[in-house]
Amino acid sequence: MKNFIAVFGLLILLTACNTTKGLTIDEEGVSFVRSDKLMTVLEKAKEEDKLIFVDFYTTWCLPCKMMDEDVFTDKNVANYMNQHFINYKVDAERGGGPNLALIYQVNVFPTLLFLDADGQVLVRKEGAAYQTELRRLAEEALLASSVEKYGG
């Protein structure tokens, strides 16, 4: 039942978000896609055969700012994340962010999600993660995806 609700909510969001700003990508550090449409990000992930890393943040969140300044700018983290993931930054209080936060039950900032190309959560972390922990979570997501894809 929980999966049905999540999928139903995801479908509503995919069809309801008409306020897209397009697809823009940051250049320095971790390259984040910024779009109000999750569908755009899911399509990009399918095209590139990658998982999705989602950073749910707010403008007032100090741990979010710390991650922006110290973690996402780290060259090793950026190289790894950019190579293996479509990185998606979502402001949980603007645009389509509140709807996505509701669907993915985000109540803590930051909340870090690793999704497959269908939008299903593979790994979830509430709160900030420094470089080593973010890398471990990313590796966990890649492993979960390969088990899901090819069996265990």
C-alpha positions, 0 to 999 in steps of 0.5 A: 500500500505504501508503494502504491501511494508513493507511485500514485503521488509520483504520477500526480507530480509528473503530470502536475508540474508545469512550472519548469524552468528548463534544465540547467546544470551548475558548472563547479563542483558537483554538477546539479541539474536544476529543474522543476520537473522530476520527469526531465531528470528521470528522462536524463537518467534513463538516457545516460543510464545513471542513477539520480542523487537528490539533495533536498535543501532550504535556503535557511538550512545551515547544514545544507549551506555547509554541504554546498560550501565544503562537500559539493565543491570537493574535487574528488566528490564532484568527480565521483558524483558527476561520473556516476549520477544525475545530481538533482538539487531541489529547494523544498520550499519553492517551485515543485519542491514542496510537492516532491518533498511531500511525495518523498516524505522529506521533513529534515534538511538536508535529505539526500536521496539516491533514486533509480531512473524510475524514481524509486528510493535506493538509499536515504539519508536525513541530515548532512553527510561529509565527503566520506559518508556521501561516497559510501552512500553513493556506493551503496546506491550503485550496489543496490541498483546492480542487485535490483537490475541483475539480481543478487 
